[in-house]
């Protein structure tokens, strides 16, 4: 019989990209950082306008993704 660690490793590699915790946490962190930078830049009003939405999307995404199995 297979080792339980081998089974979880095989299961992790079969999981689609958008259901993996590590890469999606990284994407959420990048969205949070982008929203923060958009909020504090003084050049383009369009970036400032969408900064809060990007920041909130990244935060909510991070909260949801952190509940996924590793």
PDB file with one MODEL, atoms N, CA, C and O in Angstrom:
MODEL        1
ATOM      1  N   UNK A   1       0.838  -1.172   0.000  1.00  0.00           N
ATOM      2  CA  UNK A   1       0.000   0.000   0.000  1.00  0.00           C
ATOM      3  C   UNK A   1       0.889   1.243   0.000  1.00  0.00           C
ATOM      4  O   UNK A   1       2.010   1.218   0.506  1.00  0.00           O
ATOM      5  N   UNK A   2       0.380   2.312  -0.565  1.00  0.00           N
ATOM      6  CA  UNK A   2       1.141   3.551  -0.676  1.00  0.00           C
ATOM      7  C   UNK A   2       1.217   4.257   0.668  1.00  0.00           C
ATOM      8  O   UNK A   2       0.342   4.117   1.523  1.00  0.00           O
ATOM      9  N   UNK A   3       2.262   5.000   0.821  1.00  0.00           N
ATOM     10  CA  UNK A   3       2.471   5.830   1.991  1.00  0.00           C
ATOM     11  C   UNK A   3       1.442   6.961   1.974  1.00  0.00           C
ATOM     12  O   UNK A   3       1.156   7.493   0.901  1.00  0.00           O
ATOM     13  N   UNK A   4       0.870   7.350   3.131  1.00  0.00           N
ATOM     14  CA  UNK A   4      -0.113   8.450   3.139  1.00  0.00           C
ATOM     15  C   UNK A   4       0.459   9.762   2.616  1.00  0.00           C
ATOM     16  O   UNK A   4      -0.270  10.555   2.019  1.00  0.00           O
ATOM     17  N   UNK A   5       1.742  10.005   2.828  1.00  0.00           N
ATOM     18  CA  UNK A   5       2.354  11.229   2.318  1.00  0.00           C
ATOM     19  C   UNK A   5       2.405  11.217   0.795  1.00  0.00           C
ATOM     20  O   UNK A   5       2.208  12.253   0.161  1.00  0.00           O
ATOM     21  N   UNK A   6       2.667  10.058   0.207  1.00  0.00           N
ATOM     22  CA  UNK A   6       2.671   9.951  -1.256  1.00  0.00           C
ATOM     23  C   UNK A   6       1.277  10.206  -1.813  1.00  0.00           C
ATOM     24  O   UNK A   6       1.121  10.832  -2.862  1.00  0.00           O
ATOM     25  N   UNK A   7       0.268   9.715  -1.103  1.00  0.00           N
ATOM     26  CA  UNK A   7      -1.110   9.904  -1.552  1.00  0.00           C
ATOM     27  C   UNK A   7      -1.483  11.392  -1.545  1.00  0.00           C
ATOM     28  O   UNK A   7      -2.064  11.891  -2.509  1.00  0.00           O
ATOM     29  N   UNK A   8      -1.148  12.103  -0.453  1.00  0.00           N
ATOM     30  CA  UNK A   8      -1.480  13.532  -0.402  1.00  0.00           C
ATOM     31  C   UNK A   8      -0.661  14.317  -1.416  1.00  0.00           C
ATOM     32  O   UNK A   8      -1.155  15.299  -1.969  1.00  0.00           O
ATOM     33  N   UNK A   9       0.570  13.910  -1.673  1.00  0.00           N
ATOM     34  CA  UNK A   9       1.386  14.589  -2.673  1.00  0.00           C
ATOM     35  C   UNK A   9       0.784  14.387  -4.065  1.00  0.00           C
ATOM     36  O   UNK A   9       0.730  15.322  -4.864  1.00  0.00           O
ATOM     37  N   UNK A  10       0.331  13.161  -4.351  1.00  0.00           N
ATOM     38  CA  UNK A  10      -0.288  12.887  -5.647  1.00  0.00           C
ATOM     39  C   UNK A  10      -1.597  13.658  -5.794  1.00  0.00           C
ATOM     40  O   UNK A  10      -1.905  14.164  -6.873  1.00  0.00           O
ATOM     41  N   UNK A  11      -2.361  13.745  -4.716  1.00  0.00           N
ATOM     42  CA  UNK A  11      -3.617  14.482  -4.751  1.00  0.00           C
ATOM     43  C   UNK A  11      -3.371  15.973  -4.962  1.00  0.00           C
ATOM     44  O   UNK A  11      -4.127  16.632  -5.676  1.00  0.00           O
ATOM     45  N   UNK A  12      -2.325  16.504  -4.350  1.00  0.00           N
ATOM     46  CA  UNK A  12      -2.019  17.920  -4.486  1.00  0.00           C
ATOM     47  C   UNK A  12      -1.652  18.268  -5.919  1.00  0.00           C
ATOM     48  O   UNK A  12      -2.012  19.342  -6.399  1.00  0.00           O
ATOM     49  N   UNK A  13      -0.947  17.387  -6.611  1.00  0.00           N
ATOM     50  CA  UNK A  13      -0.542  17.672  -7.980  1.00  0.00           C
ATOM     51  C   UNK A  13      -1.709  17.528  -8.963  1.00  0.00           C
ATOM     52  O   UNK A  13      -1.649  18.065 -10.069  1.00  0.00           O
ATOM     53  N   UNK A  14      -2.750  16.823  -8.580  1.00  0.00           N
ATOM     54  CA  UNK A  14      -3.913  16.680  -9.455  1.00  0.00           C
ATOM     55  C   UNK A  14      -4.888  17.845  -9.311  1.00  0.00           C
ATOM     56  O   UNK A  14      -5.758  18.039 -10.160  1.00  0.00           O
ATOM     57  N   UNK A  15      -4.747  18.607  -8.256  1.00  0.00           N
ATOM     58  CA  UNK A  15      -5.649  19.723  -7.994  1.00  0.00           C
ATOM     59  C   UNK A  15      -5.393  20.841  -9.002  1.00  0.00           C
ATOM     60  O   UNK A  15      -4.236  21.141  -9.296  1.00  0.00           O
ATOM     61  N   UNK A  16      -6.445  21.464  -9.539  1.00  0.00           N
ATOM     62  CA  UNK A  16      -6.254  22.572 -10.493  1.00  0.00           C
ATOM     63  C   UNK A  16      -5.551  23.755  -9.833  1.00  0.00           C
ATOM     64  O   UNK A  16      -5.531  23.887  -8.609  1.00  0.00           O
ATOM     65  N   UNK A  17      -4.981  24.601 -10.668  1.00  0.00           N
ATOM     66  CA  UNK A  17      -4.191  25.736 -10.190  1.00  0.00           C
ATOM     67  C   UNK A  17      -4.996  26.652  -9.278  1.00  0.00           C
ATOM     68  O   UNK A  17      -4.485  27.111  -8.256  1.00  0.00           O
ATOM     69  N   UNK A  18      -6.255  26.926  -9.638  1.00  0.00           N
ATOM     70  CA  UNK A  18      -7.058  27.876  -8.868  1.00  0.00           C
ATOM     71  C   UNK A  18      -7.556  27.296  -7.552  1.00  0.00           C
ATOM     72  O   UNK A  18      -8.170  28.018  -6.767  1.00  0.00           O
ATOM     73  N   UNK A  19      -7.314  26.014  -7.285  1.00  0.00           N
ATOM     74  CA  UNK A  19      -7.676  25.426  -6.005  1.00  0.00           C
ATOM     75  C   UNK A  19      -6.458  25.137  -5.134  1.00  0.00           C
ATOM     76  O   UNK A  19      -6.590  24.533  -4.070  1.00  0.00           O
ATOM     77  N   UNK A  20      -5.293  25.555  -5.566  1.00  0.00           N
ATOM     78  CA  UNK A  20      -4.092  25.376  -4.753  1.00  0.00           C
ATOM     79  C   UNK A  20      -3.901  26.604  -3.874  1.00  0.00           C
ATOM     80  O   UNK A  20      -4.050  27.740  -4.325  1.00  0.00           O
ATOM     81  N   UNK A  21      -3.577  26.360  -2.640  1.00  0.00           N
ATOM     82  CA  UNK A  21      -3.487  27.447  -1.672  1.00  0.00           C
ATOM     83  C   UNK A  21      -2.291  28.367  -1.920  1.00  0.00           C
ATOM     84  O   UNK A  21      -2.444  29.589  -1.904  1.00  0.00           O
ATOM     85  N   UNK A  22      -1.127  27.812  -2.146  1.00  0.00           N
ATOM     86  CA  UNK A  22       0.092  28.609  -2.262  1.00  0.00           C
ATOM     87  C   UNK A  22       0.056  29.640  -3.375  1.00  0.00           C
ATOM     88  O   UNK A  22       0.241  30.826  -3.104  1.00  0.00           O
ATOM     89  N   UNK A  23      -0.174  29.236  -4.619  1.00  0.00           N
ATOM     90  CA  UNK A  23      -0.189  30.220  -5.706  1.00  0.00           C
ATOM     91  C   UNK A  23      -1.311  31.254  -5.574  1.00  0.00           C
ATOM     92  O   UNK A  23      -1.116  32.421  -5.911  1.00  0.00           O
ATOM     93  N   UNK A  24      -2.460  30.845  -5.097  1.00  0.00           N
ATOM     94  CA  UNK A  24      -3.568  31.790  -4.974  1.00  0.00           C
ATOM     95  C   UNK A  24      -3.336  32.785  -3.841  1.00  0.00           C
ATOM     96  O   UNK A  24      -3.774  33.932  -3.930  1.00  0.00           O
ATOM     97  N   UNK A  25      -2.643  32.354  -2.762  1.00  0.00           N
ATOM     98  CA  UNK A  25      -2.286  33.309  -1.717  1.00  0.00           C
ATOM     99  C   UNK A  25      -1.313  34.355  -2.261  1.00  0.00           C
ATOM    100  O   UNK A  25      -1.390  35.532  -1.908  1.00  0.00           O
ATOM    101  N   UNK A  26      -0.403  33.912  -3.119  1.00  0.00           N
ATOM    102  CA  UNK A  26       0.540  34.857  -3.722  1.00  0.00           C
ATOM    103  C   UNK A  26      -0.179  35.870  -4.610  1.00  0.00           C
ATOM    104  O   UNK A  26       0.143  37.057  -4.588  1.00  0.00           O
ATOM    105  N   UNK A  27      -1.141  35.406  -5.383  1.00  0.00           N
ATOM    106  CA  UNK A  27      -1.908  36.308  -6.247  1.00  0.00           C
ATOM    107  C   UNK A  27      -2.708  37.303  -5.401  1.00  0.00           C
ATOM    108  O   UNK A  27      -2.778  38.487  -5.729  1.00  0.00           O
ATOM    109  N   UNK A  28      -3.308  36.816  -4.311  1.00  0.00           N
ATOM    110  CA  UNK A  28      -4.069  37.706  -3.425  1.00  0.00           C
ATOM    111  C   UNK A  28      -3.155  38.750  -2.785  1.00  0.00           C
ATOM    112  O   UNK A  28      -3.540  39.910  -2.641  1.00  0.00           O
ATOM    113  N   UNK A  29      -1.950  38.339  -2.404  1.00  0.00           N
ATOM    114  CA  UNK A  29      -0.997  39.277  -1.809  1.00  0.00           C
ATOM    115  C   UNK A  29      -0.575  40.337  -2.816  1.00  0.00           C
ATOM    116  O   UNK A  29      -0.431  41.508  -2.464  1.00  0.00           O
ATOM    117  N   UNK A  30      -0.377  39.937  -4.054  1.00  0.00           N
ATOM    118  CA  UNK A  30      -0.016  40.901  -5.102  1.00  0.00           C
ATOM    119  C   UNK A  30      -1.169  41.887  -5.335  1.00  0.00           C
ATOM    120  O   UNK A  30      -0.930  43.077  -5.543  1.00  0.00           O
ATOM    121  N   UNK A  31      -2.402  41.404  -5.302  1.00  0.00           N
ATOM    122  CA  UNK A  31      -3.554  42.301  -5.460  1.00  0.00           C
ATOM    123  C   UNK A  31      -3.635  43.306  -4.308  1.00  0.00           C
ATOM    124  O   UNK A  31      -3.926  44.482  -4.527  1.00  0.00           O
ATOM    125  N   UNK A  32      -3.378  42.844  -3.090  1.00  0.00           N
ATOM    126  CA  UNK A  32      -3.401  43.752  -1.942  1.00  0.00           C
ATOM    127  C   UNK A  32      -2.315  44.811  -2.093  1.00  0.00           C
ATOM    128  O   UNK A  32      -2.561  45.995  -1.864  1.00  0.00           O
ATOM    129  N   UNK A  33      -1.118  44.387  -2.477  1.00  0.00           N
ATOM    130  CA  UNK A  33      -0.022  45.338  -2.653  1.00  0.00           C
ATOM    131  C   UNK A  33      -0.317  46.323  -3.788  1.00  0.00           C
ATOM    132  O   UNK A  33      -0.021  47.512  -3.673  1.00  0.00           O
ATOM    133  N   UNK A  34      -0.895  45.829  -4.877  1.00  0.00           N
ATOM    134  CA  UNK A  34      -1.233  46.712  -5.996  1.00  0.00           C
ATOM    135  C   UNK A  34      -2.293  47.732  -5.579  1.00  0.00           C
ATOM    136  O   UNK A  34      -2.192  48.907  -5.930  1.00  0.00           O
ATOM    137  N   UNK A  35      -3.307  47.290  -4.833  1.00  0.00           N
ATOM    138  CA  UNK A  35      -4.324  48.216  -4.348  1.00  0.00           C
ATOM    139  C   UNK A  35      -3.747  49.274  -3.423  1.00  0.00           C
ATOM    140  O   UNK A  35      -4.144  50.438  -3.473  1.00  0.00           O
ATOM    141  N   UNK A  36      -2.816  48.866  -2.583  1.00  0.00           N
ATOM    142  CA  UNK A  36      -2.154  49.816  -1.683  1.00  0.00           C
ATOM    143  C   UNK A  36      -1.347  50.848  -2.467  1.00  0.00           C
ATOM    144  O   UNK A  36      -1.409  52.042  -2.173  1.00  0.00           O
ATOM    145  N   UNK A  37      -0.594  50.391  -3.458  1.00  0.00           N
ATOM    146  CA  UNK A  37       0.193  51.317  -4.278  1.00  0.00           C
ATOM    147  C   UNK A  37      -0.707  52.234  -5.107  1.00  0.00           C
ATOM    148  O   UNK A  37      -0.406  53.415  -5.284  1.00  0.00           O
ATOM    149  N   UNK A  38      -1.800  51.688  -5.607  1.00  0.00           N
ATOM    150  CA  UNK A  38      -2.738  52.510  -6.371  1.00  0.00           C
ATOM    151  C   UNK A  38      -3.363  53.593  -5.495  1.00  0.00           C
ATOM    152  O   UNK A  38      -3.648  54.694  -5.963  1.00  0.00           O
ATOM    153  N   UNK A  39      -3.569  53.271  -4.231  1.00  0.00           N
ATOM    154  CA  UNK A  39      -4.195  54.218  -3.317  1.00  0.00           C
ATOM    155  C   UNK A  39      -3.289  55.407  -3.017  1.00  0.00           C
ATOM    156  O   UNK A  39      -3.774  56.520  -2.817  1.00  0.00           O
ATOM    157  N   UNK A  40      -1.977  55.179  -2.984  1.00  0.00           N
ATOM    158  CA  UNK A  40      -1.054  56.226  -2.567  1.00  0.00           C
ATOM    159  C   UNK A  40      -0.242  56.848  -3.697  1.00  0.00           C
ATOM    160  O   UNK A  40       0.726  57.563  -3.438  1.00  0.00           O
ATOM    161  N   UNK A  41      -0.614  56.593  -4.917  1.00  0.00           N
ATOM    162  CA  UNK A  41       0.091  57.239  -6.032  1.00  0.00           C
ATOM    163  C   UNK A  41      -0.639  58.540  -6.380  1.00  0.00           C
ATOM    164  O   UNK A  41      -1.869  58.578  -6.361  1.00  0.00           O
ATOM    165  N   UNK A  42       0.101  59.598  -6.695  1.00  0.00           N
ATOM    166  CA  UNK A  42      -0.539  60.895  -6.920  1.00  0.00           C
ATOM    167  C   UNK A  42      -0.746  61.272  -8.392  1.00  0.00           C
ATOM    168  O   UNK A  42      -1.058  62.426  -8.684  1.00  0.00           O
ATOM    169  N   UNK A  43      -0.581  60.323  -9.327  1.00  0.00           N
ATOM    170  CA  UNK A  43      -0.525  60.693 -10.738  1.00  0.00           C
ATOM    171  C   UNK A  43      -1.822  60.467 -11.513  1.00  0.00           C
ATOM    172  O   UNK A  43      -2.269  61.357 -12.236  1.00  0.00           O
ATOM    173  N   UNK A  44      -2.420  59.311 -11.373  1.00  0.00           N
ATOM    174  CA  UNK A  44      -3.584  58.959 -12.191  1.00  0.00           C
ATOM    175  C   UNK A  44      -4.827  58.783 -11.316  1.00  0.00           C
ATOM    176  O   UNK A  44      -4.844  57.978 -10.385  1.00  0.00           O
ATOM    177  N   UNK A  45      -5.847  59.542 -11.635  1.00  0.00           N
ATOM    178  CA  UNK A  45      -7.091  59.465 -10.867  1.00  0.00           C
ATOM    179  C   UNK A  45      -7.791  58.116 -11.080  1.00  0.00           C
ATOM    180  O   UNK A  45      -8.459  57.621 -10.172  1.00  0.00           O
ATOM    181  N   UNK A  46      -7.647  57.522 -12.263  1.00  0.00           N
ATOM    182  CA  UNK A  46      -8.291  56.239 -12.541  1.00  0.00           C
ATOM    183  C   UNK A  46      -7.739  55.139 -11.630  1.00  0.00           C
ATOM    184  O   UNK A  46      -8.494  54.296 -11.147  1.00  0.00           O
ATOM    185  N   UNK A  47      -6.425  55.149 -11.397  1.00  0.00           N
ATOM    186  CA  UNK A  47      -5.844  54.161 -10.484  1.00  0.00           C
ATOM    187  C   UNK A  47      -6.351  54.381  -9.067  1.00  0.00           C
ATOM    188  O   UNK A  47      -6.667  53.423  -8.362  1.00  0.00           O
ATOM    189  N   UNK A  48      -6.428  55.630  -8.652  1.00  0.00           N
ATOM    190  CA  UNK A  48      -6.931  55.944  -7.319  1.00  0.00           C
ATOM    191  C   UNK A  48      -8.400  55.521  -7.182  1.00  0.00           C
ATOM    192  O   UNK A  48      -8.819  55.050  -6.125  1.00  0.00           O
ATOM    193  N   UNK A  49      -9.163  55.692  -8.244  1.00  0.00           N
ATOM    194  CA  UNK A  49     -10.584  55.359  -8.211  1.00  0.00           C
ATOM    195  C   UNK A  49     -10.820  53.874  -7.956  1.00  0.00           C
ATOM    196  O   UNK A  49     -11.725  53.511  -7.205  1.00  0.00           O
ATOM    197  N   UNK A  50     -10.019  53.018  -8.571  1.00  0.00           N
ATOM    198  CA  UNK A  50     -10.215  51.573  -8.438  1.00  0.00           C
ATOM    199  C   UNK A  50      -9.354  50.948  -7.341  1.00  0.00           C
ATOM    200  O   UNK A  50      -9.384  49.730  -7.164  1.00  0.00           O
ATOM    201  N   UNK A  51      -8.598  51.742  -6.612  1.00  0.00           N
ATOM    202  CA  UNK A  51      -7.678  51.190  -5.621  1.00  0.00           C
ATOM    203  C   UNK A  51      -8.407  50.466  -4.491  1.00  0.00           C
ATOM    204  O   UNK A  51      -7.992  49.379  -4.088  1.00  0.00           O
ATOM    205  N   UNK A  52      -9.465  51.043  -3.985  1.00  0.00           N
ATOM    206  CA  UNK A  52     -10.180  50.401  -2.880  1.00  0.00           C
ATOM    207  C   UNK A  52     -10.811  49.091  -3.324  1.00  0.00           C
ATOM    208  O   UNK A  52     -10.808  48.118  -2.571  1.00  0.00           O
ATOM    209  N   UNK A  53     -11.348  49.054  -4.530  1.00  0.00           N
ATOM    210  CA  UNK A  53     -11.941  47.811  -5.033  1.00  0.00           C
ATOM    211  C   UNK A  53     -10.888  46.712  -5.166  1.00  0.00           C
ATOM    212  O   UNK A  53     -11.137  45.566  -4.789  1.00  0.00           O
ATOM    213  N   UNK A  54      -9.715  47.053  -5.697  1.00  0.00           N
ATOM    214  CA  UNK A  54      -8.636  46.071  -5.849  1.00  0.00           C
ATOM    215  C   UNK A  54      -8.160  45.603  -4.480  1.00  0.00           C
ATOM    216  O   UNK A  54      -7.908  44.414  -4.283  1.00  0.00           O
ATOM    217  N   UNK A  55      -8.038  46.518  -3.546  1.00  0.00           N
ATOM    218  CA  UNK A  55      -7.608  46.183  -2.192  1.00  0.00           C
ATOM    219  C   UNK A  55      -8.606  45.255  -1.508  1.00  0.00           C
ATOM    220  O   UNK A  55      -8.208  44.285  -0.863  1.00  0.00           O
ATOM    221  N   UNK A  56      -9.883  45.540  -1.641  1.00  0.00           N
ATOM    222  CA  UNK A  56     -10.909  44.690  -1.035  1.00  0.00           C
ATOM    223  C   UNK A  56     -10.992  43.320  -1.699  1.00  0.00           C
ATOM    224  O   UNK A  56     -11.165  42.313  -1.013  1.00  0.00           O
ATOM    225  N   UNK A  57     -10.870  43.267  -3.017  1.00  0.00           N
ATOM    226  CA  UNK A  57     -10.889  41.983  -3.723  1.00  0.00           C
ATOM    227  C   UNK A  57      -9.719  41.124  -3.270  1.00  0.00           C
ATOM    228  O   UNK A  57      -9.886  39.931  -3.020  1.00  0.00           O
ATOM    229  N   UNK A  58      -8.539  41.717  -3.164  1.00  0.00           N
ATOM    230  CA  UNK A  58      -7.375  40.969  -2.703  1.00  0.00           C
ATOM    231  C   UNK A  58      -7.538  40.470  -1.281  1.00  0.00           C
ATOM    232  O   UNK A  58      -7.152  39.342  -0.973  1.00  0.00           O
ATOM    233  N   UNK A  59      -8.103  41.292  -0.412  1.00  0.00           N
ATOM    234  CA  UNK A  59      -8.302  40.896   0.983  1.00  0.00           C
ATOM    235  C   UNK A  59      -9.313  39.766   1.106  1.00  0.00           C
ATOM    236  O   UNK A  59      -9.068  38.787   1.812  1.00  0.00           O
ATOM    237  N   UNK A  60     -10.433  39.891   0.433  1.00  0.00           N
ATOM    238  CA  UNK A  60     -11.457  38.838   0.478  1.00  0.00           C
ATOM    239  C   UNK A  60     -10.918  37.547  -0.144  1.00  0.00           C
ATOM    240  O   UNK A  60     -11.176  36.453   0.359  1.00  0.00           O
ATOM    241  N   UNK A  61     -10.183  37.683  -1.222  1.00  0.00           N
ATOM    242  CA  UNK A  61      -9.590  36.506  -1.870  1.00  0.00           C
ATOM    243  C   UNK A  61      -8.608  35.819  -0.922  1.00  0.00           C
ATOM    244  O   UNK A  61      -8.592  34.591  -0.839  1.00  0.00           O
ATOM    245  N   UNK A  62      -7.795  36.589  -0.211  1.00  0.00           N
ATOM    246  CA  UNK A  62      -6.837  36.008   0.723  1.00  0.00           C
ATOM    247  C   UNK A  62      -7.558  35.281   1.856  1.00  0.00           C
ATOM    248  O   UNK A  62      -7.133  34.200   2.263  1.00  0.00           O
ATOM    249  N   UNK A  63      -8.629  35.854   2.363  1.00  0.00           N
ATOM    250  CA  UNK A  63      -9.384  35.216   3.443  1.00  0.00           C
ATOM    251  C   UNK A  63      -9.982  33.900   2.972  1.00  0.00           C
ATOM    252  O   UNK A  63      -9.924  32.903   3.691  1.00  0.00           O
ATOM    253  N   UNK A  64     -10.556  33.884   1.775  1.00  0.00           N
ATOM    254  CA  UNK A  64     -11.173  32.654   1.254  1.00  0.00           C
ATOM    255  C   UNK A  64     -10.122  31.613   0.936  1.00  0.00           C
ATOM    256  O   UNK A  64     -10.286  30.443   1.282  1.00  0.00           O
ATOM    257  N   UNK A  65      -9.044  32.015   0.282  1.00  0.00           N
ATOM    258  CA  UNK A  65      -8.022  31.058  -0.147  1.00  0.00           C
ATOM    259  C   UNK A  65      -7.273  30.467   1.041  1.00  0.00           C
ATOM    260  O   UNK A  65      -6.806  29.330   0.978  1.00  0.00           O
ATOM    261  N   UNK A  66      -7.156  31.231   2.120  1.00  0.00           N
ATOM    262  CA  UNK A  66      -6.439  30.707   3.282  1.00  0.00           C
ATOM    263  C   UNK A  66      -7.193  29.556   3.942  1.00  0.00           C
ATOM    264  O   UNK A  66      -6.620  28.837   4.760  1.00  0.00           O
ATOM    265  N   UNK A  67      -8.450  29.371   3.606  1.00  0.00           N
ATOM    266  CA  UNK A  67      -9.233  28.249   4.145  1.00  0.00           C
ATOM    267  C   UNK A  67      -9.075  26.973   3.322  1.00  0.00           C
ATOM    268  O   UNK A  67      -9.468  25.897   3.774  1.00  0.00           O
ATOM    269  N   UNK A  68      -8.503  27.077   2.119  1.00  0.00           N
ATOM    270  CA  UNK A  68      -8.320  25.894   1.275  1.00  0.00           C
ATOM    271  C   UNK A  68      -7.242  24.987   1.857  1.00  0.00           C
ATOM    272  O   UNK A  68      -6.339  25.460   2.548  1.00  0.00           O
ATOM    273  N   UNK A  69      -7.329  23.691   1.583  1.00  0.00           N
ATOM    274  CA  UNK A  69      -6.275  22.794   2.068  1.00  0.00           C
ATOM    275  C   UNK A  69      -4.968  23.041   1.333  1.00  0.00           C
ATOM    276  O   UNK A  69      -4.954  23.461   0.176  1.00  0.00           O
ATOM    277  N   UNK A  70      -3.876  22.771   2.025  1.00  0.00           N
ATOM    278  CA  UNK A  70      -2.564  22.968   1.423  1.00  0.00           C
ATOM    279  C   UNK A  70      -2.265  21.811   0.558  1.00  0.00           C
ATOM    280  O   UNK A  70      -1.200  21.760  -0.058  1.00  0.00           O
TER     281      UNK A  70
ENDMDL
END
